């Protein structure tokens, strides 16, 4: 839930950047897409979906339907209170991804799924969780907010192009007066440029990688040497509606 603030309640002197300072009122709705709480939600989502995937591929035991419902409830009920529980754990261990493992472990300890604790984050590295989480956050924003707002913007620009089509003024080239143009035509320039960018944004495919520390599937291959982990990784990432990137540059750092 986003807490709306009015201009008088803001302390601009404490802002870290213009985003949480002078532009806060215009950008506060983006918190539901890009806040730290949202990031932790996606980290939790990836860890749970990964457990489901391991079970689906029969690499760990079958997760029963009632257990899946329990995991779904963990995600559904992830709110400010649960976020603060994660931050409390983080104060002790000082790790922003490991803390999700600890949080899930606490959730599972007294359930029938307690034996799955050892397989949370199995064979992965922190960036496997983070890069997928960031991609899903951006994809969600792209689909639910960005394209909608850009579409409204170009509709407004097109409306202004029509409204001002008969307003003539001198155009310039090389900084010098040249030939006449219309204000409507100049608005159309921006309309068509932005229209092309919107198409590119719609067609853009967010990528993701899941291949362990330094990107070589080392721990995964050691545990299950007969499995084709490149194929499994690509399948898992595709299930998230992301494009597999098996050679993510961060994998080699």
C-alpha positions in Angstrom: 0.0 0.0 0.0 1.4 3.4 -1.0 1.1 6.1 1.6 0.2 9.4 -0.2 2.0 12.4 1.0 1.2 16.1 0.5 3.7 18.7 -0.4 3.8 20.2 3.2 4.7 16.8 4.8 7.8 16.3 2.6 11.3 17.1 4.0 13.2 18.0 0.8 16.3 18.6 2.8 16.5 14.9 3.6 16.0 13.7 0.1 18.8 11.6 -1.5 17.9 12.7 -5.0 15.3 14.7 -6.9 13.3 11.5 -7.3 12.4 11.5 -3.6 12.6 15.2 -3.3 11.1 17.7 -5.7 9.6 15.0 -7.9 8.3 12.7 -5.2 4.6 13.6 -5.6 4.8 12.9 -9.4 6.7 9.6 -8.9 5.3 8.1 -5.7 3.0 5.7 -7.6 6.1 4.0 -8.9 6.9 2.7 -5.4 4.5 -0.2 -6.1 6.8 -1.2 -9.0 10.3 -0.4 -7.8 10.3 -0.1 -4.0 12.6 -2.3 -1.9 9.5 -4.1 -0.6 8.5 -4.9 -4.2 12.0 -6.1 -4.9 11.8 -8.5 -1.9 8.4 -9.7 -3.1 10.0 -10.7 -6.5 12.9 -12.4 -4.8 10.5 -14.4 -2.7 8.5 -15.2 -5.9 11.6 -16.5 -7.7 12.7 -18.7 -4.8 9.3 -20.3 -4.5 8.9 -20.8 -8.3 12.3 -22.3 -8.4 11.3 -24.8 -5.7 8.2 -25.7 -7.7 10.3 -26.1 -10.8 12.8 -28.5 -9.0 9.8 -30.5 -7.9 8.2 -30.5 -11.4 11.4 -31.9 -12.8 11.5 -34.6 -10.1 14.8 -33.3 -8.7 13.2 -33.0 -5.3 10.1 -34.6 -4.0 6.6 -33.8 -5.2 5.2 -30.7 -3.6 1.6 -31.5 -2.6 -1.3 -29.3 -3.6 -1.9 -28.1 0.0 1.7 -27.1 0.2 1.5 -25.1 -3.0 -1.5 -23.3 -1.5 0.6 -22.5 1.5 3.4 -21.1 -0.7 0.9 -19.1 -2.6 -0.5 -17.7 0.6 3.0 -16.6 1.6 3.2 -14.5 -1.5 -0.4 -13.3 -1.3 0.1 -12.1 2.3 3.4 -10.4 1.7 2.8 -6.9 3.1 4.5 -4.1 5.0 4.5 -6.2 8.2 6.2 -9.2 6.5 8.6 -6.9 4.7 9.7 -5.5 8.1 10.3 -9.1 9.3 12.7 -9.6 6.4 14.5 -6.3 7.3 14.8 -7.5 10.9 16.6 -10.7 9.7 18.7 -8.6 7.4 20.0 -6.6 10.3 21.5 -9.7 11.7 23.0 -11.4 8.6 23.6 -8.3 6.4 22.7 -10.1 3.1 19.9 -9.0 0.9 19.3 -12.3 -0.8 20.3 -14.8 1.9 17.7 -13.1 4.1 14.9 -14.4 1.8 16.2 -18.0 2.5 16.0 -17.3 6.2 12.6 -15.8 6.0 11.2 -18.8 4.0 12.9 -21.2 6.3 11.0 -19.7 9.3 7.8 -20.0 7.3 8.4 -23.7 6.5 9.8 -24.9 9.8 6.5 -26.0 11.4 4.8 -27.2 8.2 4.8 -30.4 6.1 7.2 -28.7 3.7 10.0 -28.3 6.4 12.1 -30.9 4.6 12.3 -28.6 1.5 14.3 -26.0 3.4 17.6 -27.4 2.2 16.5 -26.9 -1.4 15.7 -23.2 -1.1 18.1 -21.3 -3.4 19.6 -24.7 -4.3 22.8 -24.4 -6.5 22.2 -20.7 -7.2 24.0 -17.4 -6.7 22.5 -14.1 -5.5 22.5 -12.7 -9.0 20.3 -15.5 -10.2 17.6 -14.2 -8.0 18.3 -10.5 -8.4 18.5 -10.3 -12.2 15.3 -12.3 -12.6 13.6 -10.1 -10.0 14.7 -6.8 -11.7 13.6 -8.1 -15.1 10.1 -9.0 -13.7 9.8 -5.6 -12.0 10.6 -3.8 -15.2 8.4 -6.0 -17.3 5.5 -5.5 -14.9 6.0 -1.7 -15.1 6.3 -1.8 -18.9 3.0 -3.7 -19.3 0.9 -2.0 -16.7 2.2 1.6 -16.6 4.8 2.7 -19.1 3.0 1.8 -22.4 -0.3 3.1 -21.1 1.2 6.4 -20.1 3.2 6.8 -23.3 0.1 6.0 -25.4 -1.8 8.7 -23.6 1.0 11.1 -24.2 1.2 10.6 -28.0 -2.6 10.8 -28.2 -2.3 14.2 -26.6 0.5 15.2 -28.9 -1.5 14.2 -32.0 -4.5 16.2 -30.7 -2.3 19.2 -30.3 -0.9 18.7 -33.8 -4.4 18.8 -35.2 -5.3 21.8 -33.1 -2.3 23.9 -34.2 -2.1 22.8 -37.8 -2.9 26.2 -39.1 -0.4 28.2 -36.9 2.5 29.2 -39.2 5.9 30.4 -38.1 9.4 30.6 -39.6 11.4 27.5 -39.3 15.2 27.5 -38.8 18.1 25.5 -40.1 21.7 25.9 -38.9 20.3 28.4 -36.4 19.2 30.7 -39.2 15.7 31.6 -40.4 14.7 29.4 -43.3 11.2 28.6 -44.6 7.7 28.5 -43.0 6.4 25.5 -41.1 3.4 24.9 -38.9 3.2 24.2 -35.2 1.0 21.2 -36.0 3.7 19.7 -38.2 6.3 20.1 -35.6 4.1 18.3 -33.0 3.7 15.5 -35.6 7.5 15.1 -35.7 7.4 14.2 -32.0 4.3 12.0 -32.4 6.0 9.8 -35.0 9.3 9.6 -33.1 7.6 8.6 -29.9 5.3 6.1 -31.7 8.4 4.3 -33.0 9.9 4.1 -29.5 6.6 2.8 -28.1 6.7 0.0 -30.7 10.3 -0.8 -29.7 9.3 -0.9 -26.0 6.4 -3.2 -26.8 8.6 -5.6 -28.7 11.5 -5.5 -26.2 12.1 -8.9 -24.5 13.4 -8.8 -20.9 16.1 -11.4 -20.3 17.2 -13.4 -17.4 19.9 -15.8 -16.3 20.1 -18.7 -13.8 23.4 -20.5 -13.9 25.0 -20.4 -10.5 28.2 -18.7 -9.3 30.3 -17.4 -12.2 27.7 -18.9 -14.6 29.0 -22.4 -15.0 26.2 -24.4 -13.3 29.0 -25.9 -11.1 27.0 -26.8 -7.9 23.9 -27.8 -10.0 26.0 -30.1 -12.2 27.8 -31.6 -9.2 24.5 -32.5 -7.5 22.7 -33.8 -10.6 25.4 -34.5 -13.2 23.1 -36.3 -15.7 20.8 -33.2 -16.1 21.1 -30.8 -18.9 21.2 -27.6 -16.8 21.4 -25.2 -19.8 18.1 -26.6 -21.0 16.6 -26.6 -17.6 17.7 -23.0 -16.9 16.2 -21.8 -20.2 13.0 -23.6 -19.5 12.6 -22.1 -16.0 13.4 -18.6 -17.3 10.9 -19.0 -20.2 8.2 -20.0 -17.6 8.7 -16.6 -16.1 7.9 -15.1 -19.5 11.5 -13.9 -19.8 14.1 -14.5 -22.6 16.9 -16.9 -21.5 20.3 -15.3 -21.5 22.7 -18.2 -20.7 25.8 -16.0 -21.1 24.9 -13.1 -18.9 28.0 -10.9 -18.5 27.7 -10.7 -14.7 28.1 -14.5 -14.6 31.8 -14.1 -15.3 32.7 -11.5 -12.7 
